[in-house]
Amino acid sequence: MVWRPRQSVLSSPSSFFYVSEKYESLNYIKILNKLEVEHEKTLTFHSLMMEDCVRICYFILAGILTGLVGVFVEGGILVVGRAKYSFLSQYISEHFRGDLPEFTVMAVVWSLFTIVPIMIGSALVVFIAPYAAGGGVAQCVAYMNGVRVPKVLSIKGLWVKSLSTICCVTSGLAGGKEGPMMHLGAIAGGSLPSALPWPSFKSDHERRDLAAAGFGAGIAVAFGAPIGGLLLSVEEGVSFWDLSLMWRSYLCILFAYFMGNLMLSLIEGQPGDFNNPDLLTFGKISSDVTEYELFEIFLFAMVGAIGGMSGALLIRLHVYITMFRKRFVNTKTRKLTESFLVGCLIAAFNLTAVMHIKSCFTWSNEPLDDHSRLEPSQLHCPDGQHSDASVLFLQTQQGIIHSMFSTVPVQISSLSVLAILYFIYINLTMGLTISAGLFVPQVVFGSVWGRIFGITLHHIFPNAQWAHPAKYAYLGAAAQLSGTVGKTFSILVIMVEASGSISFSFPLMVIVSVTKYVENFFVMPIYETQMLMMGLPFLPSKPPPLSENIPTSRVMSNPPLVTFPLRPTVITVVTILQRCKHQGFPVIEKDKDDKDMLLGLILRQQLLVLLKHQAYKYPSPQTFKQMSECLALYLKESRKHLKIEKIEVDPLYYDVEVDLTPYYDPYPYVVQETMPLTKSYDLFRSLGLRHMIVVDEENVVVAMVTRKDLAKYHTWVSMCRMGVKEMRIR
């Protein structure tokens, strides 16, 4: 009998979630078969020390590579973005008051600067690397949770994602660089073992650690926030963490941050000047802005609540838009058509906004001391004044953020137009077939509505020095980012490091705390939601509630248990591998009472390697040399993802027995069938298992529990409602 979780009397909001059959688990646990045990006898403490030194070098190299990739992406965005908006600002200023033909040409030029980069970035993803779409954070988090995500560490995906991200950010879409940078960092770290010859680092465990370090290094380069990147790896990415991994990740992030800042300082024309405010993603926040009064804590909490509700609304809309896309935008032609239509829509909306925003301001009280903001354009304003539209629509995202955190006197009506349009752009961009992150767009959107909140307070209390619009723009950005991502500590540190405002930590702590609770009241965080919509079998940190009295044997899947004898015939091995898709098989042997006693576990990949290299033609390895050759052969072949359909077996050997004694793992993780589900869940997740064998009181195998058996029970909480939903596996 299979356990069916108790549901809430109210319907669950997670009807779009499922678990996909195509995803398997990674092999984090070393296979301690006879070959591995004999190999370990040759190791010495000196060899272990050398291996640890090489491991540290791998992490340092991963950091350097991540820094270089980040500089390429960031440099491309800076150069292309500045060139684009400088040209557009000058061109539109010259032709803004022209006649109809001249205006038509201007509108075409404006549209081309938006549509062409979108189509280039989308075409790269659609035709070359479809797995490079989006930010890639959800896939990386699932990979570091133990899911084998195809192509997640692809080198082809690295350069496609880099170019597509540059196109996306400079086109005008509400897409950022930070999500792709985390994915690019994970690729730079996780792909190192394949590029370098050291065989000890080709295991899934080592790749996962390097990918986790690169993941944090990516955010450190993207935001200039090394400690924030390390905390985000802990809080968001890595499900299995220890102090040694934290230290190695710290080294990786340190070198990535140093390399990124060194190269960016060269691009900014101030080589080696790490104190340059231009290197701060959000710009240097003035000390006058960060002053606050005690009673403002209640206003900070209000900003946090707004950020939580806004983030929850975006996530809920993202779910429905994604399901619409899965149903109707499911071919290459339709995906490119959607990108084209979104580009046309954004170009039309932006041009319309620029034409109809009539607010002007006088630029006199603040020097333009950073390169991220362009000189505001005059457009339709009188001489000596500048247009609000040039600040809001003729700048890069980073320039808009710097303007919101400064004293530029943009009117509340102009900000309201940008807030409405940017909310639409975010919903259109999330899920579009292009490489795009969501951190920076959330910061832009949050800073805009936060500044509106601050200006409103300033109108209510005109003589109050504390009602500074830039301060609430900064707090709104933190609230919106935390309300969407659903993280607290890392977002707090990233906002502090990216703006250099360490004295403003307490208001940020209030903001992210309130935001976290408000968001969790309505929805799950965005990346967990995306994983469930992709069918990724992600295992949360806690087991399903109310499952202490549920035995482990009642959560196994419907496919029947398949076992192997110690010496199966070749035809038996081939037949079983052809008929079922199991990735692990218990090895059993009859005892004197004719009962099936458990001996160990053998993986599907091991059996495929034995068949491919015709191990049944030769006697089992006995000498150390033979075992070493077999182990080296398996390590080489295990990365190729062999398939039984492509392996040819000579029919003359069908009845020959294959001795599994040297190959199976005699020490698998085994639990009793009566063990509570909570304990077996904690054991499976904390150790990063792939298979867990369930036996009865007589040591007879009764079930095999895998990741999908546990991941299909999804715990949801929404608006004081709670339930456990059994998701379908398909």
MOBEL-V590210 format. One line per field, one symbol per residue. ss: DSSP state (A for helix, B for strand, O for the rest). A space follows every 50 residues. Layout:
ss: ???
This chain:
ss: OOOOOOOOOOOOOOOOOOBOOOOBBOOOOOOOOAAAAAAAOOOOAAAAAA AAAAAAAAAAAAAAAAAAAAAAAAAAAAAAAAAAAAAAAAAAAAAOOOOA AAAAAAAAAAAAAAAAAAAAAAAAAAAOOAAAOOOOAAAAAAAAAOBBOO OOOOAAAAAAAAAAAAAAAAAOOOOBOAAAAAAAAAAAAAOAAAAOOOAA AOOAAAAAAAAAAAAAAAAAAAAOOAAAAAAAAAAAAOOOOOAAAAAAAA AAAAAAAAAAAAAAAAAOOOOOOOOOAAAOOOOOOOOOOOOOOOOAAAAA AAAAAAAAAAAAAAAAAAAAAAAAAAAAOOOAAAAAAAAAAAAAAAAAAA AAAAAAOOOBBOOOOOOOOOOOOOOOOOOOOOOOOBBAAAAAAOOOAAAA AAAAOOOOOOOAAAAAAAAAAAAAAAAAAOOOOOOOBOAAAAAAAAAAAA AAAAAAAAAAOOOOOOOOAAAAAAAAAAAAAAAAAOOOAAAAAAAAAAAO OAAAAAAAAAAAAAAAAAAAAAOOOAAAAAAAAAOOOOOOOOOOOOOOOO BAAAAOOOOOOOBBBOBBBAAAAAAAAAAOOOOBBBBBBBOOOOOBBBBB BBBAAAAAAAAAOOAAAOOOOOOAAAAAAAAAAAAAAOOOOOOAAAOOOO AAAOOOBBBOOOOOBOOOOBBBOOOBAAAAAAAAAAAOOOBBBBBOOOOO BBBBBBAAAAAOBBBBBBOOBBBBBBOOBO
